[in-house]
Amino acid sequence: MRLILENRELNMNHRDHFIQGEWRVGTGEELVSWCPSTSDRVWSGTRATAGEVDSAVGAAHDAFSSWARRTLEERVAYAKA
């Protein structure tokens, strides 16, 4: 499934977790999303484990101070890249 959101295409088939600047495959249990109107399976992926969540939170904490110093324009440019 692909969505267009404010002229940006999002690939809803991506099943990995973005941690410390790289995509990682989750190793937790399967997670499935169902369409409420048709009961069709829309998306499936793998949940993050507690360790993977800890890694993501730690990476976000480490990156916060440098990100906070960026200007709005720099943040927008980064998000659009």
C-alpha positions as a printed Julia matrix, in Angstrom:
81×3 Matrix{Float64}:
   0.0     0.0    0.0
   1.27    3.47  -0.84
  -0.08    6.76   0.49
   0.47   10.26  -0.8
   0.75   12.75   2.05
   1.49   16.38   1.22
   3.18   15.38  -2.05
   5.31   12.7   -0.35
   4.78    9.06  -1.09
   4.95    6.73   1.89
   5.69    3.07   1.33
   3.45    1.24   3.77
   5.18   -2.06   2.94
   8.31   -1.09   4.86
   8.45   -3.37   7.88
  11.68   -2.39   9.56
  12.53    0.03  12.37
  14.67    3.13  11.8
  17.22    3.22  14.65
  20.47    5.2   14.77
  20.26    6.16  11.09
  19.68    2.68   9.72
  16.79    0.34   8.99
  16.73   -2.73  11.22
  14.45   -5.74  11.07
  12.46   -6.11  14.27
  12.72   -9.39  16.1
   9.51   -9.26  18.14
   6.11  -10.8   17.46
   4.21  -10.21  14.22
   2.0    -7.13  14.08
  -0.9    -7.03  11.59
  -3.1    -4.1   10.55
  -6.57   -4.83   9.21
  -8.9    -2.57   7.22
 -11.93   -1.98   9.47
 -14.39   -1.68   6.58
 -13.32   -4.72   4.53
 -11.4    -6.85   7.04
  -8.57   -7.07   4.48
  -5.03   -7.4    5.74
  -3.45   -4.01   5.01
   0.01   -4.31   6.5
   2.12   -6.63   8.56
   5.47   -6.31  10.21
   7.41   -7.26  13.29
   7.11   -5.58  16.66
  10.21   -4.17  18.3
  11.5    -6.01  21.34
  12.17   -4.19  24.61
  15.88   -4.13  23.73
  15.16   -2.6   20.31
  12.97    0.06  21.94
  15.73    0.8   24.45
  18.19    1.17  21.57
  15.85    3.56  19.72
  15.21    5.67  22.84
  18.94    5.81  23.6
  19.71    6.9   20.03
  17.04    9.6   20.21
  18.41   10.81  23.53
  21.95   10.95  22.14
  20.81   12.88  19.04
  18.59   15.37  20.87
  21.13   18.08  21.73
  22.56   18.34  18.2
  19.06   18.27  16.68
  17.84   20.97  19.1
  20.62   23.3   17.91
  19.49   23.08  14.28
  17.45   25.91  12.83
  13.91   25.37  11.59
  15.15   25.65   8.02
  17.76   22.93   8.61
  15.16   20.63  10.15
  12.75   21.17   7.25
  15.51   20.48   4.72
  16.46   17.3    6.56
  12.83   16.09   6.67
  12.41   16.74   2.94
  15.56   14.8    2.01
